[in-house]
Amino acid sequence: MKVPEKVMAHCPFCNAHTEHVVTLNRKGEVRHNSEGTRKFREIKKGYGGMARTPKKPVFKTAKRVTLILKCKVCSKKHQKVYDRTKKTTEIVKVD
């Protein structure tokens, strides 16, 4: 799926139809010392079964694409989420 680098879209902050710069949303950095991770690490210690029920092996065929739109007027960002796409998403420069 090819997405243009600049898009005209409605900005909810300006409440106007303005030009936006498009970027792809990426997964954030894993926090190894977060409260849930520390708790799970502690529960996992010692004898006994798994601390949580194991995940079922369900595989999704595609990712849901999230685009981040940044308004050129007010420089605020908002997201646009697409349904699952079969093809990989790339941002293309349009002349």
Distance bins in CASP14 RR format, pairs under 12 A and 6 or more apart:
PFRMAT RR
TARGET T0000
AUTHOR 0000-0000-0000
RMODE 2
METHOD distances of the structure
MODEL  1
1 24 0 0 0 0 0 1 0 0 0 0 0
1 62 0 0 0 0 0 1 0 0 0 0 0
1 63 0 0 0 0 0 1 0 0 0 0 0
1 64 0 0 0 0 0 1 0 0 0 0 0
1 65 1 0 0 1 0 0 0 0 0 0 0
1 67 0 0 0 0 0 1 0 0 0 0 0
1 82 1 0 0 1 0 0 0 0 0 0 0
1 83 0 0 0 0 0 1 0 0 0 0 0
1 84 0 0 0 0 0 1 0 0 0 0 0
1 85 1 0 1 0 0 0 0 0 0 0 0
1 86 0 0 0 0 1 0 0 0 0 0 0
1 87 1 0 1 0 0 0 0 0 0 0 0
1 88 1 0 0 1 0 0 0 0 0 0 0
1 89 1 0 1 0 0 0 0 0 0 0 0
1 90 1 0 0 1 0 0 0 0 0 0 0
1 91 0 0 0 0 0 1 0 0 0 0 0
1 92 0 0 0 0 0 1 0 0 0 0 0
2 22 0 0 0 0 0 1 0 0 0 0 0
2 65 0 0 0 0 0 1 0 0 0 0 0
2 85 0 0 0 0 0 1 0 0 0 0 0
2 87 0 0 0 0 1 0 0 0 0 0 0
2 88 0 0 0 0 1 0 0 0 0 0 0
2 89 1 0 0 1 0 0 0 0 0 0 0
2 90 1 0 1 0 0 0 0 0 0 0 0
2 91 1 0 0 1 0 0 0 0 0 0 0
2 92 1 0 1 0 0 0 0 0 0 0 0
2 93 0 0 0 0 0 1 0 0 0 0 0
2 94 0 0 0 0 1 0 0 0 0 0 0
3 9 0 0 0 0 0 1 0 0 0 0 0
3 20 0 0 0 0 0 1 0 0 0 0 0
3 21 0 0 0 0 0 1 0 0 0 0 0
3 22 1 0 1 0 0 0 0 0 0 0 0
3 23 0 0 0 0 1 0 0 0 0 0 0
3 24 0 0 0 0 1 0 0 0 0 0 0
3 65 0 0 0 0 1 0 0 0 0 0 0
3 66 0 0 0 0 0 1 0 0 0 0 0
3 67 1 0 0 1 0 0 0 0 0 0 0
3 68 0 0 0 0 0 1 0 0 0 0 0
3 69 0 0 0 0 0 1 0 0 0 0 0
3 80 0 0 0 0 1 0 0 0 0 0 0
3 82 0 0 0 0 1 0 0 0 0 0 0
3 85 0 0 0 0 0 1 0 0 0 0 0
3 87 0 0 0 0 0 1 0 0 0 0 0
3 88 0 0 0 0 0 1 0 0 0 0 0
3 89 1 0 0 1 0 0 0 0 0 0 0
3 90 1 0 0 1 0 0 0 0 0 0 0
3 91 1 0 1 0 0 0 0 0 0 0 0
3 92 1 0 0 1 0 0 0 0 0 0 0
3 93 0 0 0 0 0 1 0 0 0 0 0
3 94 0 0 0 0 1 0 0 0 0 0 0
4 19 0 0 0 0 0 1 0 0 0 0 0
4 20 0 0 0 0 0 1 0 0 0 0 0
4 21 0 0 0 0 0 1 0 0 0 0 0
4 22 1 0 0 1 0 0 0 0 0 0 0
4 67 0 0 0 0 0 1 0 0 0 0 0
4 69 0 0 0 0 0 1 0 0 0 0 0
4 89 0 0 0 0 0 1 0 0 0 0 0
4 90 0 0 0 0 0 1 0 0 0 0 0
4 91 1 0 0 1 0 0 0 0 0 0 0
4 92 1 0 0 1 0 0 0 0 0 0 0
4 93 1 0 0 1 0 0 0 0 0 0 0
4 94 1 0 1 0 0 0 0 0 0 0 0
4 95 0 0 0 0 0 1 0 0 0 0 0
5 19 0 0 0 0 0 1 0 0 0 0 0
5 20 0 0 0 0 1 0 0 0 0 0 0
5 21 1 0 0 1 0 0 0 0 0 0 0
5 22 1 0 1 0 0 0 0 0 0 0 0
5 23 0 0 0 0 1 0 0 0 0 0 0
5 24 0 0 0 0 0 1 0 0 0 0 0
5 67 0 0 0 0 0 1 0 0 0 0 0
5 69 0 0 0 0 0 1 0 0 0 0 0
5 70 0 0 0 0 0 1 0 0 0 0 0
5 90 0 0 0 0 0 1 0 0 0 0 0
5 91 1 0 1 0 0 0 0 0 0 0 0
5 92 1 0 0 1 0 0 0 0 0 0 0
5 93 1 0 1 0 0 0 0 0 0 0 0
5 94 1 0 0 1 0 0 0 0 0 0 0
5 95 0 0 0 0 0 1 0 0 0 0 0
6 18 0 0 0 0 0 1 0 0 0 0 0
6 19 1 0 1 0 0 0 0 0 0 0 0
6 20 1 0 0 1 0 0 0 0 0 0 0
6 21 1 0 0 1 0 0 0 0 0 0 0
6 22 1 0 0 1 0 0 0 0 0 0 0
6 23 0 0 0 0 0 1 0 0 0 0 0
6 69 0 0 0 0 0 1 0 0 0 0 0
6 70 0 0 0 0 0 1 0 0 0 0 0
6 71 0 0 0 0 0 1 0 0 0 0 0
6 72 0 0 0 0 1 0 0 0 0 0 0
6 91 0 0 0 0 1 0 0 0 0 0 0
6 92 0 0 0 0 0 1 0 0 0 0 0
6 93 0 0 0 0 1 0 0 0 0 0 0
6 94 1 0 0 1 0 0 0 0 0 0 0
6 95 0 0 0 0 0 1 0 0 0 0 0
7 17 0 0 0 0 0 1 0 0 0 0 0
7 18 0 0 0 0 1 0 0 0 0 0 0
7 19 1 0 0 1 0 0 0 0 0 0 0
7 20 1 0 1 0 0 0 0 0 0 0 0
7 21 0 0 0 0 1 0 0 0 0 0 0
7 22 1 0 1 0 0 0 0 0 0 0 0
7 23 0 0 0 0 0 1 0 0 0 0 0
7 67 0 0 0 0 1 0 0 0 0 0 0
7 68 0 0 0 0 0 1 0 0 0 0 0
7 69 1 0 0 1 0 0 0 0 0 0 0
7 70 0 0 0 0 0 1 0 0 0 0 0
7 71 0 0 0 0 0 1 0 0 0 0 0
7 72 0 0 0 0 0 1 0 0 0 0 0
7 80 0 0 0 0 1 0 0 0 0 0 0
7 91 0 0 0 0 0 1 0 0 0 0 0
7 92 0 0 0 0 0 1 0 0 0 0 0
7 94 0 0 0 0 1 0 0 0 0 0 0
8 16 0 0 0 0 0 1 0 0 0 0 0
8 17 1 0 0 1 0 0 0 0 0 0 0
8 18 1 0 0 1 0 0 0 0 0 0 0
8 19 1 0 1 0 0 0 0 0 0 0 0
8 20 1 0 0 1 0 0 0 0 0 0 0
8 21 0 0 0 0 0 1 0 0 0 0 0
8 22 0 0 0 0 0 1 0 0 0 0 0
8 69 0 0 0 0 0 1 0 0 0 0 0
8 71 0 0 0 0 0 1 0 0 0 0 0
8 72 0 0 0 0 0 1 0 0 0 0 0
8 73 0 0 0 0 0 1 0 0 0 0 0
8 94 0 0 0 0 0 1 0 0 0 0 0
9 16 0 0 0 0 0 1 0 0 0 0 0
9 17 1 0 0 1 0 0 0 0 0 0 0
9 18 1 0 0 1 0 0 0 0 0 0 0
9 19 0 0 0 0 1 0 0 0 0 0 0
9 20 1 0 1 0 0 0 0 0 0 0 0
9 21 0 0 0 0 0 1 0 0 0 0 0
9 22 0 0 0 0 1 0 0 0 0 0 0
9 67 0 0 0 0 1 0 0 0 0 0 0
9 68 0 0 0 0 0 1 0 0 0 0 0
9 69 1 0 1 0 0 0 0 0 0 0 0
9 70 0 0 0 0 0 1 0 0 0 0 0
9 71 0 0 0 0 1 0 0 0 0 0 0
9 72 0 0 0 0 0 1 0 0 0 0 0
9 73 0 0 0 0 0 1 0 0 0 0 0
9 77 0 0 0 0 0 1 0 0 0 0 0
9 78 0 0 0 0 1 0 0 0 0 0 0
9 79 0 0 0 0 0 1 0 0 0 0 0
9 80 1 0 0 1 0 0 0 0 0 0 0
10 16 1 0 0 1 0 0 0 0 0 0 0
10 17 1 0 1 0 0 0 0 0 0 0 0
10 18 0 0 0 0 1 0 0 0 0 0 0
10 19 0 0 0 0 0 1 0 0 0 0 0
10 20 0 0 0 0 1 0 0 0 0 0 0
10 69 0 0 0 0 1 0 0 0 0 0 0
10 71 0 0 0 0 1 0 0 0 0 0 0
10 73 0 0 0 0 0 1 0 0 0 0 0
10 78 0 0 0 0 1 0 0 0 0 0 0
10 80 0 0 0 0 0 1 0 0 0 0 0
11 17 1 0 0 1 0 0 0 0 0 0 0
11 18 1 0 1 0 0 0 0 0 0 0 0
11 19 0 0 0 0 1 0 0 0 0 0 0
11 20 1 0 0 1 0 0 0 0 0 0 0
11 21 0 0 0 0 0 1 0 0 0 0 0
11 69 0 0 0 0 1 0 0 0 0 0 0
11 70 0 0 0 0 1 0 0 0 0 0 0
11 71 1 0 1 0 0 0 0 0 0 0 0
11 72 0 0 0 0 1 0 0 0 0 0 0
11 73 1 0 0 1 0 0 0 0 0 0 0
11 74 1 0 0 1 0 0 0 0 0 0 0
11 75 0 0 0 0 0 1 0 0 0 0 0
11 76 1 0 0 1 0 0 0 0 0 0 0
11 77 0 0 0 0 1 0 0 0 0 0 0
11 78 1 0 0 1 0 0 0 0 0 0 0
11 80 0 0 0 0 0 1 0 0 0 0 0
12 18 0 0 0 0 0 1 0 0 0 0 0
12 20 0 0 0 0 0 1 0 0 0 0 0
12 69 0 0 0 0 0 1 0 0 0 0 0
12 71 0 0 0 0 1 0 0 0 0 0 0
12 74 0 0 0 0 0 1 0 0 0 0 0
12 76 0 0 0 0 1 0 0 0 0 0 0
12 77 0 0 0 0 0 1 0 0 0 0 0
12 78 1 0 0 1 0 0 0 0 0 0 0
12 79 0 0 0 0 0 1 0 0 0 0 0
12 80 0 0 0 0 0 1 0 0 0 0 0
13 20 0 0 0 0 0 1 0 0 0 0 0
13 69 0 0 0 0 0 1 0 0 0 0 0
13 70 0 0 0 0 0 1 0 0 0 0 0
13 71 1 0 0 1 0 0 0 0 0 0 0
13 73 0 0 0 0 1 0 0 0 0 0 0
13 74 1 0 1 0 0 0 0 0 0 0 0
13 75 0 0 0 0 1 0 0 0 0 0 0
13 76 1 0 1 0 0 0 0 0 0 0 0
13 77 0 0 0 0 1 0 0 0 0 0 0
13 78 1 0 0 1 0 0 0 0 0 0 0
14 20 0 0 0 0 0 1 0 0 0 0 0
14 69 0 0 0 0 0 1 0 0 0 0 0
14 71 1 0 0 1 0 0 0 0 0 0 0
14 72 0 0 0 0 1 0 0 0 0 0 0
14 73 1 0 1 0 0 0 0 0 0 0 0
14 74 1 0 1 0 0 0 0 0 0 0 0
14 75 0 0 0 0 0 1 0 0 0 0 0
14 76 0 0 0 0 1 0 0 0 0 0 0
14 78 0 0 0 0 0 1 0 0 0 0 0
15 71 0 0 0 0 0 1 0 0 0 0 0
15 73 0 0 0 0 0 1 0 0 0 0 0
15 74 0 0 0 0 0 1 0 0 0 0 0
15 76 0 0 0 0 0 1 0 0 0 0 0
16 71 0 0 0 0 1 0 0 0 0 0 0
16 72 0 0 0 0 0 1 0 0 0 0 0
16 73 1 0 0 1 0 0 0 0 0 0 0
16 74 0 0 0 0 1 0 0 0 0 0 0
17 71 0 0 0 0 0 1 0 0 0 0 0
17 72 0 0 0 0 0 1 0 0 0 0 0
17 73 0 0 0 0 0 1 0 0 0 0 0
18 69 0 0 0 0 1 0 0 0 0 0 0
18 70 0 0 0 0 0 1 0 0 0 0 0
18 71 1 0 1 0 0 0 0 0 0 0 0
18 72 1 0 0 1 0 0 0 0 0 0 0
18 73 1 0 1 0 0 0 0 0 0 0 0
18 74 0 0 0 0 1 0 0 0 0 0 0
18 75 0 0 0 0 0 1 0 0 0 0 0
18 76 0 0 0 0 0 1 0 0 0 0 0
18 78 0 0 0 0 0 1 0 0 0 0 0
19 69 0 0 0 0 1 0 0 0 0 0 0
19 70 0 0 0 0 1 0 0 0 0 0 0
19 71 1 0 0 1 0 0 0 0 0 0 0
19 72 1 0 1 0 0 0 0 0 0 0 0
19 73 0 0 0 0 1 0 0 0 0 0 0
19 74 0 0 0 0 0 1 0 0 0 0 0
20 67 0 0 0 0 1 0 0 0 0 0 0
20 68 0 0 0 0 1 0 0 0 0 0 0
20 69 1 0 1 0 0 0 0 0 0 0 0
20 70 1 0 0 1 0 0 0 0 0 0 0
20 71 1 0 1 0 0 0 0 0 0 0 0
20 72 1 0 0 1 0 0 0 0 0 0 0
20 73 0 0 0 0 1 0 0 0 0 0 0
20 74 0 0 0 0 0 1 0 0 0 0 0
20 75 0 0 0 0 0 1 0 0 0 0 0
20 76 0 0 0 0 0 1 0 0 0 0 0
20 77 0 0 0 0 1 0 0 0 0 0 0
20 78 0 0 0 0 1 0 0 0 0 0 0
20 79 0 0 0 0 0 1 0 0 0 0 0
20 80 0 0 0 0 1 0 0 0 0 0 0
21 67 0 0 0 0 0 1 0 0 0 0 0
21 68 0 0 0 0 1 0 0 0 0 0 0
21 69 1 0 0 1 0 0 0 0 0 0 0
21 70 1 0 1 0 0 0 0 0 0 0 0
21 71 0 0 0 0 1 0 0 0 0 0 0
21 72 1 0 0 1 0 0 0 0 0 0 0
21 73 0 0 0 0 0 1 0 0 0 0 0
21 75 0 0 0 0 1 0 0 0 0 0 0
21 76 0 0 0 0 0 1 0 0 0 0 0
21 77 0 0 0 0 1 0 0 0 0 0 0
21 91 0 0 0 0 1 0 0 0 0 0 0
21 93 0 0 0 0 0 1 0 0 0 0 0
22 65 0 0 0 0 0 1 0 0 0 0 0
22 66 0 0 0 0 0 1 0 0 0 0 0
22 67 1 0 1 0 0 0 0 0 0 0 0
22 68 1 0 0 1 0 0 0 0 0 0 0
22 69 1 0 0 1 0 0 0 0 0 0 0
22 70 0 0 0 0 1 0 0 0 0 0 0
22 71 0 0 0 0 0 1 0 0 0 0 0
22 72 0 0 0 0 0 1 0 0 0 0 0
22 77 0 0 0 0 0 1 0 0 0 0 0
22 78 0 0 0 0 0 1 0 0 0 0 0
22 79 0 0 0 0 0 1 0 0 0 0 0
22 80 0 0 0 0 1 0 0 0 0 0 0
22 82 0 0 0 0 0 1 0 0 0 0 0
22 89 0 0 0 0 0 1 0 0 0 0 0
22 90 0 0 0 0 0 1 0 0 0 0 0
22 91 1 0 1 0 0 0 0 0 0 0 0
22 92 0 0 0 0 1 0 0 0 0 0 0
22 93 0 0 0 0 0 1 0 0 0 0 0
22 94 0 0 0 0 0 1 0 0 0 0 0
23 65 0 0 0 0 0 1 0 0 0 0 0
23 66 0 0 0 0 1 0 0 0 0 0 0
23 67 1 0 0 1 0 0 0 0 0 0 0
23 68 1 0 1 0 0 0 0 0 0 0 0
23 69 0 0 0 0 1 0 0 0 0 0 0
23 70 1 0 0 1 0 0 0 0 0 0 0
23 77 0 0 0 0 1 0 0 0 0 0 0
23 78 0 0 0 0 0 1 0 0 0 0 0
23 79 0 0 0 0 0 1 0 0 0 0 0
23 80 0 0 0 0 0 1 0 0 0 0 0
23 89 0 0 0 0 0 1 0 0 0 0 0
23 90 0 0 0 0 0 1 0 0 0 0 0
23 91 1 0 0 1 0 0 0 0 0 0 0
24 63 0 0 0 0 0 1 0 0 0 0 0
24 64 0 0 0 0 0 1 0 0 0 0 0
24 65 1 0 0 1 0 0 0 0 0 0 0
24 66 1 0 0 1 0 0 0 0 0 0 0
24 67 1 0 0 1 0 0 0 0 0 0 0
24 68 1 0 0 1 0 0 0 0 0 0 0
24 69 0 0 0 0 0 1 0 0 0 0 0
24 79 0 0 0 0 0 1 0 0 0 0 0
24 80 0 0 0 0 0 1 0 0 0 0 0
24 81 0 0 0 0 0 1 0 0 0 0 0
24 82 0 0 0 0 0 1 0 0 0 0 0
24 85 0 0 0 0 0 1 0 0 0 0 0
24 88 0 0 0 0 0 1 0 0 0 0 0
24 89 1 0 0 1 0 0 0 0 0 0 0
24 90 0 0 0 0 1 0 0 0 0 0 0
24 91 1 0 0 1 0 0 0 0 0 0 0
24 92 0 0 0 0 0 1 0 0 0 0 0
25 63 0 0 0 0 0 1 0 0 0 0 0
25 64 0 0 0 0 1 0 0 0 0 0 0
25 65 0 0 0 0 1 0 0 0 0 0 0
25 66 1 1 0 0 0 0 0 0 0 0 0
25 67 1 0 0 1 0 0 0 0 0 0 0
25 68 1 0 1 0 0 0 0 0 0 0 0
25 69 0 0 0 0 0 1 0 0 0 0 0
25 77 0 0 0 0 0 1 0 0 0 0 0
25 78 0 0 0 0 0 1 0 0 0 0 0
25 79 1 0 0 1 0 0 0 0 0 0 0
25 80 0 0 0 0 1 0 0 0 0 0 0
25 81 0 0 0 0 1 0 0 0 0 0 0
25 82 0 0 0 0 0 1 0 0 0 0 0
25 89 0 0 0 0 0 1 0 0 0 0 0
25 91 0 0 0 0 0 1 0 0 0 0 0
26 63 0 0 0 0 0 1 0 0 0 0 0
26 65 0 0 0 0 0 1 0 0 0 0 0
26 66 0 0 0 0 1 0 0 0 0 0 0
26 67 0 0 0 0 0 1 0 0 0 0 0
26 68 0 0 0 0 1 0 0 0 0 0 0
26 89 0 0 0 0 0 1 0 0 0 0 0
27 63 0 0 0 0 0 1 0 0 0 0 0
27 66 0 0 0 0 0 1 0 0 0 0 0
30 36 0 0 0 0 0 1 0 0 0 0 0
30 37 0 0 0 0 1 0 0 0 0 0 0
31 37 1 0 0 1 0 0 0 0 0 0 0
31 38 0 0 0 0 0 1 0 0 0 0 0
32 38 0 0 0 0 1 0 0 0 0 0 0
32 40 0 0 0 0 0 1 0 0 0 0 0
32 41 0 0 0 0 1 0 0 0 0 0 0
33 39 0 0 0 0 0 1 0 0 0 0 0
33 40 0 0 0 0 0 1 0 0 0 0 0
33 41 0 0 0 0 1 0 0 0 0 0 0
34 40 0 0 0 0 1 0 0 0 0 0 0
34 41 0 0 0 0 0 1 0 0 0 0 0
35 41 0 0 0 0 0 1 0 0 0 0 0
35 42 0 0 0 0 0 1 0 0 0 0 0
36 42 0 0 0 0 1 0 0 0 0 0 0
36 43 0 0 0 0 1 0 0 0 0 0 0
36 44 0 0 0 0 0 1 0 0 0 0 0
36 51 0 0 0 0 0 1 0 0 0 0 0
36 52 0 0 0 0 0 1 0 0 0 0 0
37 43 0 0 0 0 0 1 0 0 0 0 0
37 44 0 0 0 0 0 1 0 0 0 0 0
37 51 0 0 0 0 0 1 0 0 0 0 0
38 44 0 0 0 0 0 1 0 0 0 0 0
38 45 0 0 0 0 0 1 0 0 0 0 0
39 45 0 0 0 0 0 1 0 0 0 0 0
39 51 0 0 0 0 1 0 0 0 0 0 0
39 52 0 0 0 0 0 1 0 0 0 0 0
40 50 0 0 0 0 0 1 0 0 0 0 0
40 51 1 0 0 1 0 0 0 0 0 0 0
40 52 1 0 0 1 0 0 0 0 0 0 0
41 51 0 0 0 0 1 0 0 0 0 0 0
42 51 0 0 0 0 1 0 0 0 0 0 0
43 49 0 0 0 0 1 0 0 0 0 0 0
43 50 0 0 0 0 1 0 0 0 0 0 0
43 51 1 1 0 0 0 0 0 0 0 0 0
43 52 0 0 0 0 1 0 0 0 0 0 0
44 50 1 0 0 1 0 0 0 0 0 0 0
44 51 1 0 1 0 0 0 0 0 0 0 0
44 52 0 0 0 0 1 0 0 0 0 0 0
45 51 0 0 0 0 1 0 0 0 0 0 0
60 84 1 0 0 1 0 0 0 0 0 0 0
60 85 0 0 0 0 0 1 0 0 0 0 0
60 86 0 0 0 0 0 1 0 0 0 0 0
61 84 1 0 0 1 0 0 0 0 0 0 0
61 85 0 0 0 0 0 1 0 0 0 0 0
61 86 1 0 0 1 0 0 0 0 0 0 0
61 87 0 0 0 0 0 1 0 0 0 0 0
62 82 0 0 0 0 0 1 0 0 0 0 0
62 83 0 0 0 0 1 0 0 0 0 0 0
62 84 1 0 1 0 0 0 0 0 0 0 0
62 85 1 0 1 0 0 0 0 0 0 0 0
62 86 1 0 1 0 0 0 0 0 0 0 0
62 87 0 0 0 0 1 0 0 0 0 0 0
62 88 0 0 0 0 1 0 0 0 0 0 0
62 89 0 0 0 0 0 1 0 0 0 0 0
63 81 0 0 0 0 0 1 0 0 0 0 0
63 82 0 0 0 0 1 0 0 0 0 0 0
63 83 0 0 0 0 0 1 0 0 0 0 0
63 84 1 0 0 1 0 0 0 0 0 0 0
63 85 1 0 0 1 0 0 0 0 0 0 0
63 86 0 0 0 0 0 1 0 0 0 0 0
63 87 0 0 0 0 0 1 0 0 0 0 0
63 88 0 0 0 0 1 0 0 0 0 0 0
63 89 0 0 0 0 1 0 0 0 0 0 0
64 79 0 0 0 0 0 1 0 0 0 0 0
64 80 0 0 0 0 0 1 0 0 0 0 0
64 81 1 0 0 1 0 0 0 0 0 0 0
64 82 1 0 0 1 0 0 0 0 0 0 0
64 83 1 0 0 1 0 0 0 0 0 0 0
64 84 1 0 1 0 0 0 0 0 0 0 0
64 85 1 0 0 1 0 0 0 0 0 0 0
64 89 0 0 0 0 0 1 0 0 0 0 0
65 79 0 0 0 0 0 1 0 0 0 0 0
65 80 0 0 0 0 1 0 0 0 0 0 0
65 81 1 0 0 1 0 0 0 0 0 0 0
65 82 1 0 1 0 0 0 0 0 0 0 0
65 83 0 0 0 0 1 0 0 0 0 0 0
65 84 0 0 0 0 1 0 0 0 0 0 0
65 85 1 0 1 0 0 0 0 0 0 0 0
65 86 0 0 0 0 0 1 0 0 0 0 0
65 87 0 0 0 0 1 0 0 0 0 0 0
65 88 0 0 0 0 1 0 0 0 0 0 0
65 89 1 0 1 0 0 0 0 0 0 0 0
65 90 0 0 0 0 0 1 0 0 0 0 0
65 91 0 0 0 0 0 1 0 0 0 0 0
66 77 0 0 0 0 0 1 0 0 0 0 0
66 78 0 0 0 0 0 1 0 0 0 0 0
66 79 1 0 1 0 0 0 0 0 0 0 0
66 80 1 0 0 1 0 0 0 0 0 0 0
66 81 1 0 1 0 0 0 0 0 0 0 0
66 82 1 0 0 1 0 0 0 0 0 0 0
66 83 0 0 0 0 0 1 0 0 0 0 0
66 84 0 0 0 0 0 1 0 0 0 0 0
66 85 0 0 0 0 0 1 0 0 0 0 0
66 89 0 0 0 0 1 0 0 0 0 0 0
67 77 0 0 0 0 0 1 0 0 0 0 0
67 78 0 0 0 0 1 0 0 0 0 0 0
67 79 1 0 0 1 0 0 0 0 0 0 0
67 80 1 0 1 0 0 0 0 0 0 0 0
67 81 1 0 0 1 0 0 0 0 0 0 0
67 82 1 0 0 1 0 0 0 0 0 0 0
67 85 0 0 0 0 0 1 0 0 0 0 0
67 89 0 0 0 0 1 0 0 0 0 0 0
67 90 0 0 0 0 0 1 0 0 0 0 0
67 91 0 0 0 0 1 0 0 0 0 0 0
68 76 0 0 0 0 0 1 0 0 0 0 0
68 77 1 0 1 0 0 0 0 0 0 0 0
68 78 1 0 0 1 0 0 0 0 0 0 0
68 79 1 0 1 0 0 0 0 0 0 0 0
68 80 0 0 0 0 1 0 0 0 0 0 0
68 81 0 0 0 0 0 1 0 0 0 0 0
68 91 0 0 0 0 0 1 0 0 0 0 0
69 75 0 0 0 0 0 1 0 0 0 0 0
69 76 0 0 0 0 1 0 0 0 0 0 0
69 77 1 0 0 1 0 0 0 0 0 0 0
69 78 1 0 1 0 0 0 0 0 0 0 0
69 79 1 0 0 1 0 0 0 0 0 0 0
69 80 1 0 1 0 0 0 0 0 0 0 0
69 81 0 0 0 0 0 1 0 0 0 0 0
69 91 0 0 0 0 0 1 0 0 0 0 0
70 76 1 0 0 1 0 0 0 0 0 0 0
70 77 1 0 1 0 0 0 0 0 0 0 0
70 78 0 0 0 0 1 0 0 0 0 0 0
70 79 0 0 0 0 0 1 0 0 0 0 0
70 80 0 0 0 0 0 1 0 0 0 0 0
71 77 1 0 0 1 0 0 0 0 0 0 0
71 78 1 0 0 1 0 0 0 0 0 0 0
80 89 0 0 0 0 0 1 0 0 0 0 0
81 89 0 0 0 0 0 1 0 0 0 0 0
82 89 0 0 0 0 1 0 0 0 0 0 0
83 89 0 0 0 0 0 1 0 0 0 0 0
END
